């Protein structure tokens, strides 16, 4: 398989869950609020998680494009006629 799509899918799900948690917290206690265990306000945490999710999504998309291309190539090769020979007229030498 073109890269490990399953691992990349889990990474997207993990990053999406982290973003969901930050967004829920920001909506609940405020975008400028800082959780006692956090070192940054919620809006900065959200931006960080959005960046992480974006990177994970891009990696997954790249892997899926590669996977699709591999599938299409295999399909084309499977449907191609076996050892096509050039027509006789094309190989005759005028004399």
N, C-alpha and C positions, 0 to 999 in steps of 0.2 A: 504494500500500500504506500502511496506517496506520502511519506512522513507519517507520523502516528496521529491520525485524525481523532482517535478516541481520546488520547492524552490532551490534545489541543482543545477538544470539546469540553473536557473536564476543566481545563484552565479558564475557558470563557465562562463556564457556569460558576466557578469559584470567584472570578473577578466580578461577575454580575451580582452575586450574593453580597460581596463586600460593598459594592456600590449601593445596593438596595439598603443595607444597614445604615450607611452614612446618610443617604437621602432621607430615610425615615427619621433618623435622629435629628437631622437639620430641620425637618418640618416640625418635629415635636418640640425641640428646645431652642431653635433659632439658628440661622445661618452663621451669625457672628459668635455664637456660643462656642466655648471650648470645653470638651469633656475633661474631667479631672485627670484622666489617664492619657489624654491626647496632648500633643505639643502644638497643635495648630487649630484654628477655628474650623468649623464644619465646612465652610465654603472651600477652604484649601484642601481639606480631606476629600471632599467630593471631586475637586479638580484632579487630585492625584489618582483617585479610583477610576475616574473617567479615562485618564491617560492609560492606566493599566488595562482597562477593559478594551480600549481602542487597539492597543498593541496585541492583545490576545485574539481579538476578532480578526485583525489583519493577518496574523499567523494562520488562523484557521481558514480564512478565505484563500490564502495562498496554497495551502495544502489541498483544499477542495478543488481549486482550479487545476492543480497538478494531477489530482486523482481523475478529474473529468477528462483531461487531455490524454492520460494513459488509457482510459476506457475507450475514448474515441479512436485513438491510434490502433488499439487492438481490434476494434470493430472494423475499421477501414482495411486493415491488413487481412482480416478474416474474410472480408467480402471481395477482396481483389482477386482477379483471375490468376491462376497459377501460371507462372513463367510465360507471360505473353510474348509471342514472337512477332517481329516486324513483318509487315506484308512483303511479299516477294517483289512487288513493283518498286518498293522503296530501296531494295538492295541490288537491283539489276543495274549493271553498268552499261551505259550506252556505248555502242561500238561501231 
